[in-house]
Amino acid sequence: MRRRTRFAQFAVLGIVLLMAGPAMAEDASTDPIAQAVFKCQKDKAIDATFYADKVDLTLSDGRSLELPQVISGSGARYANADESFVFWNKGDTAFVTEGVEEKMTYAECVATK
């Protein structure tokens, strides 16, 4: 009887965790995991707030973007739907490419904090 009761307790706990799992994951993805300010060539800068699956950027030209993380061979890569804006980050460095020609508009960016 005791074994059956313990099994029932674990079964109920498992169901509760399964039901709470998506909510817990959603809450975790809304908390920033890191923040950085990147100083780039030509007196440009990028303020970045990193989350589990996206990055929020504020560029020195006044634009603000929220980009989802996408597949990358090395480092972290974030891009809009048509990949006309891509933010690359590896360690304390970053850069931005824009347009179909993938022109580097923010180059040699280094984190300052």
C-alpha distances in whole Angstrom, upper triangle without the diagonal:
4,5,5,6,9,10,11,13,15,15,17,19,20,21,23,25,26,27,29,30,33,34,34,36,38,39,39,42,44,44,47,46,50,53,57,60,62,66,68,72,74,73,70,66,63,60,57,53,50,47,44,46,49,52,54,58,61,64,67,69,67,65,61,59,55,54,51,50,51,51,53,54,55,54,53,55,55,56,57,57,60,60,63,62,60,59,58,57,56,56,58,61,61,63,64,65,66,68,68,70,67,70,69,69,67,68,67,65,64,61,62,59
4,5,5,6,9,10,11,13,14,16,17,18,20,21,23,24,26,27,28,32,32,32,34,37,36,37,40,42,42,44,44,47,51,54,58,60,64,65,69,72,70,67,64,60,57,54,51,48,45,42,44,47,50,52,56,59,62,65,67,65,63,59,56,53,52,49,48,50,50,51,52,52,52,51,53,53,55,56,55,59,58,62,60,58,57,56,54,54,53,56,58,58,61,61,63,64,66,66,68,66,68,67,67,65,66,65,62,61,58,59,56
4,5,5,6,9,10,11,12,14,15,16,19,20,21,23,25,26,27,30,31,30,32,35,35,35,38,40,40,43,42,46,49,52,56,58,62,63,67,70,68,65,62,58,56,52,49,46,43,40,42,45,48,50,54,57,60,63,65,63,61,57,55,51,50,47,46,47,47,49,49,50,49,48,50,50,52,53,53,56,56,59,58,56,55,54,52,52,51,54,56,56,59,59,61,62,64,64,66,63,65,64,65,63,63,63,60,59,56,58,55
4,6,5,6,9,10,10,12,14,15,17,18,20,21,23,24,25,29,30,29,31,34,34,35,37,39,40,43,42,46,49,52,56,58,62,63,67,70,68,65,62,58,55,52,49,46,42,40,41,44,48,50,53,56,60,63,65,63,60,56,54,50,49,46,45,46,46,48,49,50,49,48,50,50,51,52,52,55,55,58,57,55,54,54,52,52,51,54,56,56,58,59,60,61,63,63,65,62,65,64,64,63,63,63,60,59,57,58,55
4,5,5,6,9,10,11,12,14,15,17,18,20,21,23,24,27,28,27,30,32,32,33,36,38,38,41,40,44,47,51,55,57,60,62,66,68,67,64,60,57,54,51,47,44,41,38,40,43,46,48,52,55,58,61,63,61,59,55,52,49,48,45,45,46,46,48,49,50,49,47,49,49,51,51,51,54,55,58,56,54,53,53,51,51,51,53,55,55,58,58,59,61,62,62,65,62,64,63,63,62,63,62,59,58,55,57,54
4,5,5,6,9,10,11,12,14,15,17,18,20,21,22,26,26,25,27,30,30,30,33,35,35,38,38,41,45,48,52,54,57,59,63,66,64,61,57,54,51,48,44,42,38,36,38,41,44,46,50,52,56,59,61,59,56,53,50,47,46,43,42,43,43,45,47,47,46,45,46,46,48,49,49,52,52,56,54,52,51,50,48,48,47,50,52,52,55,55,57,58,60,60,62,59,62,60,61,59,60,59,56,55,52,54,50
4,5,5,6,9,10,10,12,14,15,16,18,20,21,24,25,24,26,29,30,30,32,35,35,38,37,41,44,47,51,53,57,58,62,65,63,60,57,53,51,47,44,41,37,34,36,40,43,45,48,52,55,58,60,58,55,51,49,45,44,41,40,41,41,43,45,45,44,43,45,45,47,47,47,50,50,53,52,50,49,49,47,47,46,49,51,51,53,54,55,56,58,58,60,57,60,59,59,58,58,58,55,54,52,53,50
4,5,5,6,9,10,11,12,14,15,17,18,20,23,24,23,26,28,28,29,32,34,34,37,37,41,44,47,51,53,57,59,62,65,63,60,56,53,50,47,43,41,37,34,36,39,42,44,48,51,54,57,59,57,54,51,48,44,44,41,40,41,42,44,45,46,45,43,45,45,46,47,46,50,50,53,52,50,49,49,48,47,47,50,52,52,54,54,55,56,57,58,60,57,60,59,59,58,59,58,56,54,52,53,50
4,5,5,6,9,10,11,12,14,16,16,18,21,22,21,24,26,26,27,30,31,32,35,34,38,41,45,48,51,54,56,60,62,61,58,54,51,48,44,41,38,35,32,34,37,40,42,46,49,52,55,57,55,52,49,46,43,42,39,39,40,41,43,44,44,43,42,43,43,45,46,45,49,49,52,50,49,47,47,46,46,45,47,49,49,52,52,54,55,56,57,59,56,59,57,57,56,57,56,53,52,49,51,48
4,5,5,6,9,10,10,12,14,15,16,19,20,19,21,24,24,25,27,29,30,33,32,36,39,43,46,48,52,54,57,60,58,55,52,48,46,42,39,36,32,30,31,35,38,40,44,47,50,53,55,53,50,47,44,40,40,37,36,37,37,40,41,41,40,39,40,40,42,43,43,46,46,49,48,46,45,44,43,42,42,44,47,47,49,49,51,52,54,54,56,53,56,54,55,53,54,53,51,49,47,48,45
4,5,5,6,9,10,11,12,14,15,18,20,19,21,24,24,25,27,29,30,33,33,37,40,43,47,49,52,54,58,60,59,55,52,48,46,42,39,36,33,30,31,34,38,40,43,46,50,53,55,52,50,46,43,40,39,36,35,37,37,39,41,41,40,39,40,40,41,42,41,45,45,48,47,45,44,44,43,43,43,45,47,47,49,49,50,51,53,53,55,53,55,54,54,53,54,54,51,50,48,49,46
4,5,5,6,9,10,11,12,14,17,18,18,20,22,23,24,26,28,29,32,32,36,39,42,46,48,52,53,57,59,58,55,51,47,45,41,38,35,32,29,31,34,37,39,42,45,49,52,53,51,48,45,42,39,38,35,35,37,37,40,41,42,41,39,40,39,41,41,41,44,45,48,46,45,44,44,43,43,43,45,47,47,49,49,50,51,52,53,55,52,55,54,54,52,54,53,51,50,47,49,46
4,5,5,6,9,10,10,12,15,16,15,17,20,20,21,23,25,26,29,29,32,36,39,43,45,49,50,54,56,55,52,48,45,42,38,35,32,29,26,28,31,34,36,40,43,46,49,51,49,46,42,40,36,36,33,33,34,35,37,39,39,38,36,38,37,39,39,39,43,43,46,44,43,41,41,40,40,40,42,44,44,46,46,48,49,50,51,53,50,53,51,51,50,51,50,48,46,44,45,42
4,5,5,6,9,10,10,14,15,14,16,19,19,20,22,24,25,28,28,31,35,38,42,44,47,49,52,55,53,50,47,43,41,37,34,31,27,25,26,29,32,35,38,41,45,48,49,47,45,41,39,35,34,31,31,32,32,35,36,37,36,34,35,35,37,37,37,40,40,44,42,40,39,39,38,38,38,40,42,42,44,44,45,46,48,48,51,48,50,49,49,48,49,49,46,45,43,44,42
4,5,5,6,9,10,12,14,14,16,18,19,20,22,24,25,28,29,32,35,39,42,44,48,50,53,55,54,51,47,43,41,37,34,31,28,25,26,29,32,34,38,41,44,48,49,47,44,40,38,34,34,31,31,32,33,35,37,38,37,35,36,35,36,37,36,39,40,43,42,40,40,40,39,39,39,42,43,43,44,44,45,46,47,48,50,48,50,49,49,48,49,49,47,46,44,45,43
4,5,5,6,8,11,11,12,14,16,17,18,20,22,23,26,26,30,33,37,40,42,46,48,51,54,52,49,45,42,39,36,32,30,26,24,25,28,31,33,36,39,43,46,47,45,42,39,36,33,32,30,30,32,33,35,37,38,36,34,35,34,36,36,35,39,39,42,41,39,38,39,38,38,38,40,42,41,43,43,45,45,47,47,50,47,49,48,48,47,48,48,45,44,42,43,40
4,5,5,6,9,10,9,11,14,14,15,18,19,20,23,23,27,30,34,37,39,43,45,48,51,49,46,42,39,36,33,29,27,23,21,22,25,28,30,34,37,40,43,45,43,40,36,34,30,30,27,27,29,29,32,34,34,33,30,32,31,33,33,33,37,37,40,38,37,35,35,34,35,35,37,39,38,40,40,42,43,44,45,47,44,47,45,45,44,45,45,42,41,39,40,37
4,5,5,8,10,10,11,13,15,16,17,20,21,24,24,28,31,34,38,39,43,45,48,50,49,46,42,39,36,33,29,27,23,20,21,24,28,30,33,36,40,43,44,42,39,36,33,29,29,26,25,27,28,30,32,33,32,30,31,30,31,32,31,35,35,38,37,35,34,35,34,34,35,37,38,38,39,39,40,41,42,43,45,43,45,44,44,43,44,44,42,41,39,41,38
4,6,7,8,9,11,12,14,15,17,19,21,24,24,28,31,35,38,40,43,45,48,50,49,45,42,38,36,33,29,27,23,21,21,24,27,29,33,36,39,42,44,41,38,35,32,29,28,26,26,28,29,32,34,35,33,31,31,30,31,31,31,34,35,38,37,35,35,35,35,36,36,38,39,38,40,39,41,41,42,43,46,43,45,45,44,43,45,45,42,42,39,41,39
4,6,5,6,9,10,11,12,14,16,17,21,21,25,28,31,35,37,41,42,46,48,46,43,40,36,33,30,26,24,20,18,20,22,25,27,30,33,37,40,41,39,36,33,30,27,27,24,25,27,28,31,33,33,31,29,30,28,30,30,30,34,34,37,35,34,33,33,32,33,33,35,37,36,38,37,39,40,41,42,45,42,44,43,43,41,43,43,40,39,37,38,35
4,5,5,6,8,10,11,12,15,16,19,19,23,26,29,33,35,38,40,43,45,44,41,37,34,31,28,24,22,18,16,17,20,23,25,28,31,35,38,39,37,35,31,28,25,24,21,21,23,25,27,29,30,28,26,27,26,27,28,28,31,31,34,33,31,30,30,29,30,30,32,34,33,35,35,36,37,39,39,42,39,41,40,40,38,40,40,37,37,34,36,33
4,5,5,6,9,10,11,13,15,18,19,22,25,28,31,33,37,38,41,43,42,39,35,32,29,26,23,20,16,14,15,17,21,22,26,29,32,36,37,35,32,28,25,22,21,19,19,21,23,26,28,29,27,24,25,23,25,25,24,28,28,31,30,29,28,28,28,29,30,32,33,32,33,32,34,34,36,36,39,36,39,38,38,36,38,38,36,35,33,35,33
4,5,5,6,9,10,11,13,16,18,21,24,27,30,33,36,38,41,43,41,38,35,31,28,25,22,20,16,15,16,18,20,22,25,28,32,35,36,34,31,27,25,21,22,19,20,23,25,27,30,30,28,25,26,24,26,25,26,29,30,32,30,29,28,29,29,30,30,32,33,32,34,33,34,35,36,38,40,37,39,38,38,36,38,39,36,35,33,34,32
4,5,5,6,9,10,11,15,15,19,22,25,29,31,35,36,40,42,40,37,34,30,27,24,20,18,15,13,15,17,20,21,25,28,31,34,36,34,31,27,25,22,22,19,20,22,24,26,29,29,27,24,25,24,26,26,27,30,30,33,31,29,28,28,27,28,28,29,31,30,32,32,34,35,37,38,40,37,39,38,37,36,37,37,34,33,31,32,29
4,5,5,6,9,10,13,14,17,20,23,27,29,32,34,37,39,38,35,31,28,25,22,18,16,12,10,11,14,17,19,22,25,29,32,34,32,29,25,23,19,19,16,16,19,20,23,25,25,23,20,21,20,22,23,23,27,26,29,27,26,24,25,24,25,25,27,28,27,29,29,31,32,33,35,37,34,36,34,34,33,34,34,31,31,28,30,28
4,5,5,7,9,12,14,17,19,23,26,28,31,33,36,38,37,33,30,26,24,20,17,15,11,10,11,13,15,17,20,23,27,30,31,29,26,23,20,17,17,15,16,18,21,23,26,26,24,21,21,19,21,21,21,25,25,28,26,24,23,24,24,25,26,27,28,27,29,28,30,30,32,33,36,33,34,33,33,31,33,34,31,30,28,30,27
4,5,5,7,11,12,16,18,22,25,27,31,33,36,38,36,33,29,26,23,20,16,15,11,11,12,14,16,17,20,23,26,30,31,29,26,23,21,17,18,17,18,21,23,25,28,27,25,22,23,21,23,23,24,28,27,29,27,26,24,25,24,26,26,27,28,27,29,29,31,31,33,35,37,34,36,34,33,32,34,34,31,30,27,28,26
4,5,6,8,9,13,16,19,23,25,28,30,34,36,34,31,28,24,21,18,14,12,9,8,10,12,14,16,19,22,25,28,30,28,26,22,20,17,17,15,16,19,21,22,25,24,22,19,20,19,21,22,23,27,26,28,26,24,22,23,21,23,22,24,25,25,27,27,29,30,32,34,36,33,34,32,32,30,31,31,28,27,24,26,23
4,6,8,9,12,14,18,21,23,26,28,31,33,32,29,25,21,19,15,12,10,6,5,7,9,11,13,16,19,22,26,27,25,23,19,17,13,14,12,12,15,18,20,23,22,19,16,17,15,18,18,20,23,22,25,22,21,19,20,19,21,21,22,23,22,24,24,26,26,29,30,32,29,31,29,29,27,28,29,26,25,23,25,22
4,6,9,12,13,17,20,22,26,27,31,33,31,28,24,20,18,15,11,10,7,8,9,10,11,11,15,18,21,24,26,23,21,17,16,13,14,13,14,18,20,22,25,24,22,18,19,17,18,19,20,24,23,25,22,21,20,21,20,22,22,23,24,23,24,24,26,27,29,31,33,30,31,29,28,27,29,29,26,25,23,24,22
4,6,9,11,15,18,21,24,26,30,32,30,27,23,20,16,14,10,9,6,8,11,11,11,12,15,18,21,24,26,24,22,18,17,14,15,15,15,19,22,23,25,24,21,18,19,18,20,21,23,26,25,27,24,22,20,21,19,21,20,21,22,22,24,24,27,28,30,32,34,31,32,30,29,26,28,28,24,24,21,22,19
4,6,7,11,14,17,20,23,26,28,26,23,20,16,13,10,6,6,5,8,10,10,9,10,12,15,18,21,23,21,20,16,15,13,14,14,14,18,20,21,23,22,18,15,17,15,18,19,22,25,23,25,22,20,17,18,16,18,17,17,19,18,20,21,24,25,28,30,32,28,29,26,25,23,25,24,21,20,17,18,15
4,7,11,14,16,20,22,26,28,27,24,20,17,14,11,8,6,5,7,10,10,10,12,14,17,19,22,25,23,22,19,17,15,15,14,14,17,19,19,21,19,16,14,16,15,18,20,23,26,24,25,22,20,17,17,14,15,14,15,17,17,20,21,24,26,29,31,32,28,29,26,26,23,24,23,20,18,15,17,14
4,7,11,13,16,19,23,25,23,21,17,14,11,8,6,5,7,9,12,11,10,11,12,15,17,19,22,21,20,17,16,15,15,15,14,18,19,19,21,19,15,13,15,15,18,20,23,26,23,25,21,19,15,15,12,13,12,12,14,14,17,19,22,24,27,30,30,26,27,24,23,20,21,20,17,15,12,13,10
4,7,10,13,16,20,22,20,17,14,11,8,6,4,6,9,12,14,12,9,9,10,12,14,16,19,18,17,15,15,14,15,16,15,19,21,20,22,20,16,14,16,15,18,20,23,25,23,24,20,18,14,15,12,14,12,11,13,13,16,17,20,22,26,28,29,25,25,22,21,18,19,18,14,13,10,11,8
4,6,10,13,16,19,16,14,10,8,6,5,7,8,12,15,16,14,11,11,10,11,12,14,17,17,17,15,15,15,15,17,16,19,21,20,22,19,15,14,15,15,18,20,24,25,22,23,19,17,13,13,11,12,11,9,10,10,13,15,19,21,24,27,27,23,23,20,18,15,16,15,11,9,6,7,6
4,7,10,13,15,13,11,7,6,5,6,9,11,15,18,19,16,13,12,10,9,10,11,14,15,15,14,15,16,16,19,18,21,23,22,24,21,17,16,17,16,19,21,24,26,23,22,19,17,13,14,12,14,13,10,10,10,12,14,18,20,23,26,26,23,21,18,16,13,14,13,9,8,5,6,6
4,6,10,12,11,9,5,5,6,8,11,13,17,19,20,17,13,13,10,10,10,10,14,15,15,15,15,16,17,19,18,20,22,20,22,19,16,15,15,15,18,20,24,24,21,21,17,15,12,12,10,12,11,8,8,7,9,11,15,17,21,24,23,20,18,15,13,10,10,9,5,5,4,6,8
4,7,9,7,6,5,7,9,11,15,17,20,23,23,20,17,16,13,12,10,10,13,15,16,16,17,19,19,22,21,23,25,23,24,21,18,18,18,18,20,22,26,26,23,22,18,17,14,14,13,14,14,11,9,9,10,12,16,18,22,25,23,20,18,15,13,9,9,8,5,5,6,7,10
4,7,6,5,5,8,11,13,17,18,22,24,24,21,18,17,14,13,11,10,12,15,16,17,18,20,19,22,21,23,24,22,23,20,18,18,17,18,19,21,25,24,21,20,17,15,13,13,13,14,15,12,9,9,8,10,13,15,19,22,20,17,15,11,10,6,6,5,4,6,9,10,13
4,6,6,8,11,15,17,20,22,26,28,27,24,21,21,17,16,13,12,13,17,17,19,20,22,22,25,24,25,26,24,25,22,20,20,20,20,21,23,26,26,22,21,18,17,15,15,16,17,18,15,12,11,10,12,14,16,19,22,20,17,14,11,9,7,6,6,7,9,12,13,17
4,5,9,12,16,18,22,24,28,30,29,26,23,22,18,16,13,11,12,15,17,19,21,23,24,27,26,27,29,27,28,26,24,23,22,22,23,24,28,27,24,21,19,19,17,18,19,20,21,18,16,14,13,13,15,16,19,22,20,18,15,12,10,8,8,10,10,13,15,16,19
4,7,10,13,16,20,22,26,29,29,25,22,20,17,15,11,9,11,14,16,18,20,22,23,26,26,28,29,27,29,26,24,23,23,22,23,24,28,28,25,23,20,20,18,18,19,20,21,17,15,14,13,14,17,18,21,24,23,20,17,15,12,10,10,11,10,12,14,13,17
4,7,10,13,17,19,23,26,25,22,18,17,13,11,8,6,8,11,12,14,16,19,19,22,23,24,26,24,26,24,21,20,20,19,19,21,24,24,21,19,16,16,14,15,16,18,19,16,14,12,11,11,14,15,18,22,21,18,15,12,9,7,9,10,8,11,12,13,16
4,7,10,13,16,19,22,22,19,15,14,10,8,6,5,8,10,11,12,14,16,17,20,20,22,24,23,25,22,19,18,18,17,18,19,23,24,21,19,16,15,13,14,14,16,16,13,12,10,10,11,14,16,19,22,22,19,17,14,11,8,10,10,8,9,10,10,12
4,6,10,12,16,19,18,15,11,10,7,6,5,6,9,10,10,10,11,13,13,16,17,19,21,20,22,20,17,15,15,14,15,16,20,21,18,17,14,13,10,12,11,14,15,12,11,9,9,9,13,15,18,21,21,18,17,14,11,8,11,11,8,9,9,10,12
4,7,10,13,17,17,14,10,8,6,5,6,8,11,11,11,9,11,12,13,16,16,19,22,21,24,21,18,16,16,14,16,17,21,22,20,19,16,15,12,13,12,15,15,13,12,11,12,12,16,17,21,24,24,21,20,17,15,12,14,14,11,11,9,10,10
4,6,10,13,13,10,7,6,5,7,9,11,14,13,12,10,10,10,11,13,13,16,19,18,21,19,15,13,13,11,14,15,19,21,18,18,15,13,10,11,10,13,13,12,12,10,12,12,16,17,21,23,24,20,20,17,16,13,15,15,12,12,10,11,11
4,7,10,11,9,6,5,7,9,12,15,17,16,14,11,11,9,11,12,12,16,19,19,22,20,16,13,14,12,15,16,19,22,20,20,17,15,12,13,12,14,14,13,14,13,15,15,18,20,23,26,27,23,23,21,19,17,19,19,15,15,12,14,12
4,7,8,6,5,7,9,12,14,18,20,19,17,14,12,10,10,10,10,13,16,16,19,17,13,10,12,10,13,15,18,21,19,20,17,15,12,12,11,13,13,13,14,13,15,15,18,20,23,25,26,23,23,21,20,18,19,19,16,16,13,15,14
4,6,5,6,8,11,15,17,21,23,21,19,15,13,10,10,9,9,13,15,16,19,18,15,12,13,11,14,16,18,21,19,21,18,16,14,15,13,15,15,16,17,16,18,18,21,22,25,27,28,25,26,24,23,21,23,23,20,19,17,19,17
4,6,8,11,14,18,21,24,26,24,22,19,16,13,12,10,9,12,14,15,18,17,14,11,12,12,15,16,18,21,20,22,19,17,15,15,14,15,16,17,19,18,20,20,22,23,26,27,29,25,27,25,25,23,24,24,22,21,19,21,19
4,7,11,14,17,20,23,25,23,20,17,14,11,9,6,5,9,11,13,16,16,14,10,10,9,11,13,14,18,16,19,17,15,13,14,14,15,17,18,19,17,18,18,20,21,23,24,26,23,25,23,23,22,23,24,21,22,20,23,21
4,7,10,14,16,20,21,20,17,13,10,7,6,4,5,9,12,13,17,16,14,10,9,7,9,11,13,16,14,16,14,12,11,12,12,15,16,17,17,15,16,15,17,18,20,22,24,20,22,21,20,19,21,21,19,20,18,21,19
4,6,10,12,16,17,16,14,11,8,6,5,7,7,11,14,15,18,17,14,10,10,7,9,11,14,17,15,16,13,11,9,11,10,13,15,15,15,13,14,13,15,16,19,21,23,19,20,19,18,16,18,19,16,17,15,17,16
4,7,10,13,15,13,11,7,6,4,6,9,11,14,17,18,21,20,17,13,13,10,11,12,15,17,16,16,13,12,10,13,13,16,17,16,16,14,14,13,16,16,19,22,23,20,21,19,17,16,18,19,16,17,15,17,16
4,6,10,11,10,8,6,5,6,8,11,13,15,18,18,22,20,17,14,13,10,11,12,16,17,15,15,11,11,9,12,12,16,17,15,15,12,12,11,14,14,17,20,21,18,18,16,14,12,15,16,13,15,13,15,15
4,7,8,7,6,4,7,9,11,15,16,19,22,22,25,23,20,17,16,14,14,15,18,20,18,17,13,14,12,14,15,18,19,17,16,14,13,12,15,15,18,22,22,20,19,17,14,12,15,17,14,15,14,15,15
4,5,6,5,6,8,11,13,16,18,20,23,22,25,23,20,18,17,15,15,15,19,19,17,16,12,13,11,14,15,18,19,17,15,13,12,10,13,13,16,20,20,17,16,14,11,9,13,14,12,14,14,15,16
4,5,7,9,12,15,17,20,21,23,26,25,28,26,23,21,20,18,18,19,22,23,20,18,15,16,14,17,17,20,21,18,17,14,13,12,15,15,18,22,22,19,17,15,12,10,13,15,12,14,14,15,16
4,6,9,12,15,17,21,22,24,27,26,29,27,25,23,21,19,18,18,21,21,19,17,14,16,15,18,19,22,24,21,19,16,15,13,15,14,16,20,20,18,16,15,11,11,14,16,15,17,18,18,20
4,7,10,14,16,20,22,24,27,27,30,28,26,23,21,19,18,17,21,21,20,18,15,17,16,19,20,24,25,22,21,18,17,15,17,16,18,22,22,20,19,17,14,13,17,19,17,19,19,19,20
4,7,10,13,16,19,21,24,24,27,26,23,21,18,16,15,14,17,18,16,14,12,14,13,17,18,22,23,22,20,17,15,13,14,13,15,19,20,18,17,16,13,13,16,19,17,19,19,20,21
4,7,10,14,16,18,22,22,26,25,22,19,17,14,13,12,16,17,16,15,12,13,12,16,17,21,22,21,19,16,15,13,15,14,17,20,22,19,19,17,15,14,18,20,17,19,18,19,20
4,6,10,13,15,18,19,23,22,19,16,14,11,10,9,12,14,13,12,10,11,10,14,15,19,21,20,19,15,15,12,14,13,15,18,20,17,18,17,15,14,18,20,17,19,18,20,20
4,7,10,13,16,18,21,21,18,15,13,9,9,8,11,14,13,13,11,11,11,14,15,18,20,20,19,16,16,14,15,15,17,19,21,19,20,19,17,17,19,21,19,20,19,21,21
4,7,9,13,14,18,18,15,12,9,6,5,6,9,11,10,11,9,8,8,11,13,16,18,19,17,14,14,12,13,13,15,17,19,16,18,17,16,16,18,20,18,19,19,21,21
4,6,10,12,16,16,14,11,9,5,6,7,9,12,11,13,11,10,10,12,13,16,18,19,19,16,16,14,15,16,17,19,21,18,20,19,19,19,21,22,20,21,20,23,23
4,7,9,12,13,11,7,6,4,7,9,11,13,11,14,12,10,9,10,11,13,15,17,16,14,15,14,15,16,18,19,21,18,20,19,19,18,20,20,19,20,19,22,22
4,6,10,11,11,8,6,5,7,9,10,12,10,13,12,10,10,10,12,14,17,19,18,15,15,14,14,16,17,17,19,16,19,18,20,19,20,21,20,21,21,25,24
4,7,9,10,8,7,8,10,12,13,14,12,15,14,12,12,11,12,14,17,19,18,16,16,16,16,17,18,18,19,17,20,19,21,21,21,22,21,22,22,26,26
4,5,7,6,6,9,11,14,15,16,13,16,15,11,11,9,10,11,14,17,15,14,14,14,14,17,18,18,19,16,18,17,19,19,18,19,18,20,20,24,24
4,7,8,9,12,14,18,18,19,16,18,18,14,14,11,12,11,14,17,16,15,15,16,16,19,20,20,20,17,20,18,21,20,19,19,20,20,21,25,25
4,7,8,12,15,18,20,20,17,19,18,14,13,9,9,8,10,14,13,12,14,15,16,19,21,21,21,18,19,18,20,19,17,17,17,17,18,22,22
4,7,10,13,17,19,20,17,19,17,13,11,7,6,4,7,10,10,9,12,13,15,18,21,21,21,18,19,17,19,17,16,15,14,14,15,18,18
4,7,10,14,16,17,14,17,14,10,8,6,5,6,9,11,11,9,11,12,14,16,19,20,20,17,18,16,18,16,16,16,14,15,14,18,18
4,7,10,13,14,10,13,11,7,6,5,6,9,12,14,12,10,10,10,11,13,16,16,17,14,16,14,15,14,15,16,15,16,16,20,20
4,7,10,12,9,11,8,6,5,6,8,12,14,15,14,11,11,10,11,12,14,16,17,14,16,14,15,14,16,17,15,17,17,20,20
4,7,8,5,8,6,4,6,9,12,15,18,19,17,13,12,10,10,10,11,13,15,12,14,14,14,14,16,18,17,19,20,23,23
4,6,5,7,6,7,9,12,15,18,21,22,20,16,15,12,11,10,11,12,15,13,15,16,15,16,19,21,20,22,22,25,26
4,6,8,9,10,13,15,18,21,24,25,23,20,18,15,14,13,12,13,16,14,17,18,18,20,22,24,23,26,26,29,29
4,5,8,10,13,15,19,22,25,26,24,20,18,15,13,11,9,9,13,12,15,16,17,19,21,24,23,26,27,30,31
4,5,6,10,12,15,18,22,22,20,16,14,11,9,8,8,8,11,9,12,13,14,16,17,20,20,23,23,27,28
4,7,10,13,17,20,23,23,20,17,14,10,8,5,5,6,9,7,10,11,12,14,16,19,19,22,23,26,28
4,7,10,13,17,20,20,17,13,11,7,6,5,7,9,11,8,10,10,10,11,14,17,16,19,20,23,24
4,6,10,13,16,17,14,10,8,6,5,6,9,11,12,8,10,9,10,10,12,14,14,17,17,21,22
4,7,10,13,13,11,7,6,5,7,9,12,14,15,11,12,10,10,9,11,12,11,13,14,17,18
4,7,10,11,8,5,5,6,8,11,15,16,16,12,13,11,12,10,10,11,10,12,13,16,17
4,7,7,6,4,7,9,12,15,18,20,19,16,16,13,14,12,11,11,9,10,10,14,14
4,6,5,6,9,12,15,18,21,22,22,18,19,16,17,14,13,12,10,10,10,14,15
4,6,8,12,15,18,21,24,26,25,21,22,18,19,16,15,13,11,9,9,12,12
4,7,11,14,17,21,24,26,25,22,21,18,18,14,13,10,8,6,5,8,9
4,7,11,14,17,21,23,22,18,17,14,14,11,10,7,5,5,6,10,12
4,7,10,14,17,19,18,15,14,11,11,8,8,7,5,6,8,12,13
4,7,10,14,16,15,11,11,7,8,5,5,6,6,9,11,14,16
4,7,10,13,12,9,8,6,6,5,7,9,9,12,14,17,19
4,7,9,9,5,5,4,6,7,9,12,12,16,18,21,23
4,7,7,5,5,6,7,9,12,15,15,19,20,23,25
4,5,5,6,9,10,13,15,18,19,22,24,27,29
4,5,8,11,13,16,17,20,21,25,27,30,32
4,6,9,11,14,15,18,20,23,26,29,31
4,6,9,11,12,15,17,20,22,25,27
4,6,9,10,13,15,19,21,24,26
4,6,6,10,11,15,17,20,23
4,6,10,11,14,17,19,22
4,7,7,11,13,15,18
4,6,9,12,15,18
4,6,10,13,16
4,7,9,12
4,6,9
4,6
4
